[in-house]
């Protein structure tokens, strides 16, 4: 294994975020949601679409597709992380999921109003590729960075991701807003070209970490079960260990509930603005670019604040801001108000993700050999939160007829997470340990 805190290894690791964050920005946050709403709404059927013979609200179908994708990941990752831990080949799984995600984005080039089923399936597969690669990417953090550097390295990954995704977004921005500069006459072509570019960008820049990162450390001696079912057994073993870690067992439930709100907001915000506020593609792209740029500063700021006040206090303050975001979004009725909300979202979006990952990593015993299994547990927690949050958002919209009501439900998730974070803070004080040091 390479020495920790190697600058070349850390830069290569962060480049994986640079590569795949283009998917997160273009496909989940800007161009795809706006394009999807535009081609699935019409005067005859309104916002309802038919998917394999069943009728759905268009945005609810998108939410259900994401929920199904993340649920599949929850079922697959324990198996795959067990194999990766056993053989020490987690980089191969990063490559596998990257290939699935990149190819699926390229397939979205062929998504039109006449190919709804194919488009939704490719959209779901792209989500599987993105989320599947991240568990193995995250599990490298304690291997490449010492505990005192993990906040900084984690923030570096998110910062690289924001910068890389904004660069590609600007390129796509030109095609979408100025098609005449490129003699484009097909109105759907700029968006579909953007999906293709995301796939090529994702696969191309991922070659950097795939070349530099170590393949992983085998842990065969720790596995006494069949490696297929062993993944779920390993999760049970990890949970058994977590129950004996007083801080980690309190952090994970809090992380689960505020992630239900956080991840859902990030996935549905653009569709909400396009459908409720009737914002055009240009305005939506501008908003997301603002969020990304502010998020770069937010991730760095929270990394520094954690060194002064501790991770949990910073997380508490951030979740309180997220509750305010949900309340403000419910009452938002103009573009200007949404811009203001977007700036606040950008400030707290990257920071809370980076801080959550590094806090979890800090609570692990140092030099833990089975990092893939521990981070599989972390990612299963996060993916289950996405399944619950996104499904709830779509279901409440179909039930009540308004995504505004769905936003209020997300606020309740944040409130539960906040209460649990205060419980974690009390536990830190009683144990005399905190998230600046190992919980072991």
Secondary structure as UniProt FT lines:
FT   TURN            4..5
FT   HELIX           7..26
FT   TURN            27..29
FT   HELIX           31..40
FT   TURN            43..45
FT   STRAND          48..51
FT   TURN            52..53
FT   STRAND          54..57
FT   HELIX           58..87
FT   HELIX           90..107
FT   HELIX           108..110
FT   TURN            113..114
FT   HELIX           116..138
FT   TURN            139..140
FT   HELIX           141..144
FT   HELIX           147..149
FT   HELIX           150..177
FT   HELIX           179..182
FT   TURN            187..188
FT   HELIX           189..212
FT   HELIX           220..222
FT   HELIX           227..242
FT   TURN            243..244
FT   TURN            246..247
FT   HELIX           248..276
FT   HELIX           281..309
FT   HELIX           311..331
FT   HELIX           335..363
FT   TURN            366..367
FT   HELIX           371..400
FT   HELIX           403..431
FT   TURN            435..436
//
